[in-house]
């Protein structure tokens, strides 16, 4: 039966063992204040409409019956009290209409609803009990939403339409998952998802609708898997994913991934960040990743890509980097080193410029699949001998950019058959505290051009093809063993120019040595097509060499000091 509350003896109703219950107290001058029902007779439905605040307690439903409770009126409150246990698999809907309405629960009130649950109204605050459980949740609110569930939170859809507010979902012992409905959170909101014992999967394949200004805070379990897929840009808040995987994707063209100011990301499993031509900027202090895979091309769907910038405090460990043909790559490590994986499907591919900074550590990006664009690679490492740097590049041109500063040794390998290694040009400044290895391939037409007038390094090992190579050091220069240049080479030093007693020295073309100090060969270098020396101060000592055995019978051309010149033997 349907009865108006004015016909009821009190403003409280409690019924049991009814096949169907319908209560209409919407227009009455005597609205309900409390409701209790026990639908134990089968598959009965409950429909209650009220005109004021209402508390539901000690209520049960079984079978497949539905439960629909609607509270109308500005400022109305719909409260879940103790003993709400709806075992029915039928849908349950609880709604408030009007301005300033609230759906809430009372302290320590366990709520158990087995079937799908829809909560709709103003603010929703159902978070007082850590053991409450719901079926799949559909939430619609013009205000803030806070909901806590003991087991897994299963999202059927969330729609927030207010001008500002917050969204907070917590699973105490389970995970947070998503069904077929999207999550829509407009500008002015914040969002937080917490599953400290499980996973977070906001992974609707067609994408959610978080506004790009909404910071999303994520807390997952120790080995939790965390996924967020959004149509537009994603703004991350604080993130805690200790050991599990962390996957963030934007589907719309140009949708970016970034961080809110003052937040940090701790993810010590594998982080996979994908956009379709949107920038990826996780550059806050305090970030700490495990492995990192970043792709601003969405697997080449947006071939131009976009800039990628990553900063962290632990070891900066890259699995894959893809910035597209136009994107730059910036990696900053505040307290450790920058490293990468090797193997099939890995590698760093950058179309634009690359900037790598490990101010207290080293840089080792030696994967043969790397391909750095011609925009240049700037490297900064620790100022001590631990600050070594090693780069391998398969691009036709490897440029070491102006401002590079390496405290230890710097090794640059170009594995392109005809690859070229060069610096930023005549005014370039590259500072290397240790030795410099410039290793192009010897079998092709590649060469080395390192002619910055401000650059300094201790020793240099060079391998190059048949092109014309030229290296300038703004201090004393030591030629290192293992140097092997198929074409002609000119070495210039603003101090002395010597060898270092180790390895072999092979020069397939001509060799020109120029120094403001002395030129002393301590090892037997082998020059096929003529040696020219020019020591301004001298001495020049080539006495360890044999004209026939080391210089192919070609006489040495001396353009420098002649008073203390010591030529090769016969």
Secondary structure as GFF3:
##gff-version 3
##sequence-region A 1 570
A	DSSP	beta_strand	2	4	.	.	.	ID=ss1
A	DSSP	three_ten_helix	5	7	.	.	.	ID=ss2
A	DSSP	beta_strand	12	16	.	.	.	ID=ss3
A	DSSP	beta_strand	21	25	.	.	.	ID=ss4
A	DSSP	beta_strand	34	39	.	.	.	ID=ss5
A	DSSP	beta_strand	46	50	.	.	.	ID=ss6
A	DSSP	beta_strand	54	56	.	.	.	ID=ss7
A	DSSP	beta_strand	59	61	.	.	.	ID=ss8
A	DSSP	beta_strand	67	72	.	.	.	ID=ss9
A	DSSP	beta_strand	77	80	.	.	.	ID=ss10
A	DSSP	beta_strand	84	86	.	.	.	ID=ss11
A	DSSP	beta_strand	92	97	.	.	.	ID=ss12
A	DSSP	beta_strand	102	105	.	.	.	ID=ss13
A	DSSP	beta_strand	111	113	.	.	.	ID=ss14
A	DSSP	beta_strand	117	121	.	.	.	ID=ss15
A	DSSP	beta_strand	123	126	.	.	.	ID=ss16
A	DSSP	beta_strand	137	141	.	.	.	ID=ss17
A	DSSP	beta_strand	145	149	.	.	.	ID=ss18
A	DSSP	beta_strand	153	160	.	.	.	ID=ss19
A	DSSP	beta_strand	165	171	.	.	.	ID=ss20
A	DSSP	beta_strand	176	178	.	.	.	ID=ss21
A	DSSP	beta_strand	183	185	.	.	.	ID=ss22
A	DSSP	beta_strand	189	195	.	.	.	ID=ss23
A	DSSP	beta_strand	200	202	.	.	.	ID=ss24
A	DSSP	beta_strand	209	210	.	.	.	ID=ss25
A	DSSP	beta_strand	215	220	.	.	.	ID=ss26
A	DSSP	beta_strand	226	230	.	.	.	ID=ss27
A	DSSP	beta_strand	234	241	.	.	.	ID=ss28
A	DSSP	beta_strand	246	253	.	.	.	ID=ss29
A	DSSP	beta_strand	257	259	.	.	.	ID=ss30
A	DSSP	beta_strand	265	276	.	.	.	ID=ss31
A	DSSP	beta_strand	280	282	.	.	.	ID=ss32
A	DSSP	beta_strand	288	295	.	.	.	ID=ss33
A	DSSP	beta_strand	308	312	.	.	.	ID=ss34
A	DSSP	beta_strand	316	322	.	.	.	ID=ss35
A	DSSP	beta_strand	329	333	.	.	.	ID=ss36
A	DSSP	beta_strand	338	340	.	.	.	ID=ss37
A	DSSP	beta_strand	347	350	.	.	.	ID=ss38
A	DSSP	beta_strand	354	358	.	.	.	ID=ss39
A	DSSP	beta_strand	363	365	.	.	.	ID=ss40
A	DSSP	beta_strand	371	372	.	.	.	ID=ss41
A	DSSP	beta_strand	377	381	.	.	.	ID=ss42
A	DSSP	beta_strand	389	393	.	.	.	ID=ss43
A	DSSP	beta_strand	397	400	.	.	.	ID=ss44
A	DSSP	beta_strand	404	406	.	.	.	ID=ss45
A	DSSP	beta_strand	410	414	.	.	.	ID=ss46
A	DSSP	beta_strand	420	423	.	.	.	ID=ss47
A	DSSP	beta_strand	430	432	.	.	.	ID=ss48
A	DSSP	beta_strand	436	439	.	.	.	ID=ss49
A	DSSP	beta_strand	448	450	.	.	.	ID=ss50
A	DSSP	beta_strand	459	464	.	.	.	ID=ss51
A	DSSP	beta_strand	469	473	.	.	.	ID=ss52
A	DSSP	beta_strand	477	479	.	.	.	ID=ss53
A	DSSP	beta_strand	483	485	.	.	.	ID=ss54
A	DSSP	beta_strand	489	493	.	.	.	ID=ss55
A	DSSP	beta_strand	497	499	.	.	.	ID=ss56
A	DSSP	beta_strand	505	507	.	.	.	ID=ss57
A	DSSP	beta_strand	511	515	.	.	.	ID=ss58
A	DSSP	beta_strand	519	520	.	.	.	ID=ss59
A	DSSP	beta_strand	526	527	.	.	.	ID=ss60
A	DSSP	beta_strand	531	535	.	.	.	ID=ss61
A	DSSP	beta_strand	540	541	.	.	.	ID=ss62
A	DSSP	beta_strand	557	558	.	.	.	ID=ss63
A	DSSP	beta_strand	565	566	.	.	.	ID=ss64
###
